[in-house]
Amino acid sequence: MPEGPSIVILKEKISYLKHKVVLEASGYADVDMDAIHHKKIMDFKSWGKHFLVCFNDFTIRIHFGLFGSYQFHKPKRVNPKIALHFNDDDVYFYVCTVKRIDQPLDEVYDWEADVMGDQWNPSKALQKIKNLSGKKICDVLLDQNIFAGVGNIIKNEVLYRSKVHPESIIEKIPEEKLKKIIKECRIYSFDFLKWRKKNELSKHFEVYEQKELKSNGKEVIRKETGATKRISYFVEKEQKLYV
């Protein structure tokens, strides 16, 4: 599943089509394609894992889920969920969910929750966390209303950096540790962005999909954790369990 940094990369890649007119939209998404024809793209935005194509009076939201992808210029040999055709170019989106948003985006999105956004507010994230009770940190980090853009890679690497066990209960984690986790979510997201652009992200994984630490050979545990049963990777002897 693409995480926030990958959506930021898409936004950068597609920026050359900003202010271009869509001659035609096609695909099998359940949106009115005719409404997109001959519309000028006003902007491209991202919020966490959501990619937003902004027109004057509505927005098309694309979410890639587990298996979504995109391609410029030439199509794949499968039908796109939605494709935008321009006078001299095309862009195709596959295996994604597509939704039309008619409200102003400020009414839909909390921009302060986007860990890579200019308006990211770590203090607000801390307050949201403090209002939770009985939740495990592995679930909370995947809550897009608090950490928009954080996925399983970022979750695991941030908890390793912060030396916190993924099954730790929120109210048992010291506030300074919570602040450390929140801070690392943004730091690691931008590290992710840098490494992804260089096609070397996996080379920097400390625990994600690892069997042992590269630094000292300690065992990395792989386990389904939390209410979501998402896979966590952690080192028991280095990550403290707060319960």
Secondary structure, 3 states (H helix, E strand, C coil): CCCHHHHHHHHHHHHHHCCCEECEEECCCCCCHHHCCCEECCEEEEECCEEEEECCCCEEEEECCCCCEEEECCCCCCCCCEEEECCCCEEEEECCEEEEECCCHHHHCCHHHECCCCCCCHHHHHHHHHCCCCCEHHHHCCCCCCCECCCHHHHHHHHHHHCECCCCEHHHCCHHHHHHHHHHHHHHHHHHHHHHHCCCCHHHCCCCCCCECCCCCCECEEEEECCCCEEEEECCCCCECCC
